[in-house]
Amino acid sequence: MKKIDMSDKAITRRLKRVDQLRELSLSLMKAKKVSDEKSARNKPTVKKTNAEN
């Protein structure tokens, strides 16, 4: 079984990496929301004719 480094430096390094991944995840979610909103605004609306009602 592989030993896991539990030194203070190693734990701090892993915590920093988790924080960076969390920040990236939040940024990507925010970017997707903005992208979805922009595409919804730019999507042409289709008007129904009387025959379709």
C-alpha positions in Angstrom: 0.0 0.0 0.0 1.3 3.4 -1.0 2.0 5.8 1.9 0.3 9.2 1.9 2.4 12.2 2.9 0.7 13.7 6.0 3.3 16.4 6.6 2.0 19.9 7.2 3.4 21.0 3.8 1.7 18.2 1.9 -1.6 18.8 3.6 -1.4 22.5 2.9 -0.5 21.8 -0.7 -3.6 19.5 -1.1 -5.9 22.0 0.5 -4.7 24.7 -1.8 -5.3 22.4 -4.8 -8.8 21.7 -3.6 -9.5 25.4 -3.2 -8.2 26.1 -6.7 -10.4 23.3 -8.1 -13.4 24.7 -6.3 -12.7 28.2 -7.6 -12.4 26.8 -11.1 -15.6 24.9 -10.8 -17.5 28.0 -9.6 -16.1 30.0 -12.5 -17.1 27.4 -15.0 -20.6 27.3 -13.6 -20.9 31.1 -13.8 -19.5 31.1 -17.3 -22.1 28.5 -18.4 -24.9 30.5 -16.9 -23.8 33.7 -18.7 -23.3 31.7 -22.0 -26.8 30.2 -21.7 -28.4 33.6 -21.0 -26.7 35.1 -24.0 -27.7 32.4 -26.3 -31.3 32.6 -25.0 -31.4 36.3 -25.7 -29.9 35.9 -29.2 -32.2 33.1 -30.2 -34.8 34.3 -32.7 -38.4 33.9 -31.5 -40.8 32.1 -33.7 -44.2 33.6 -33.9 -47.2 31.2 -34.3 -49.6 31.8 -37.2 -53.3 31.5 -36.8 -53.1 28.1 -38.5 -50.8 26.8 -35.8 -53.0 27.8 -32.9 
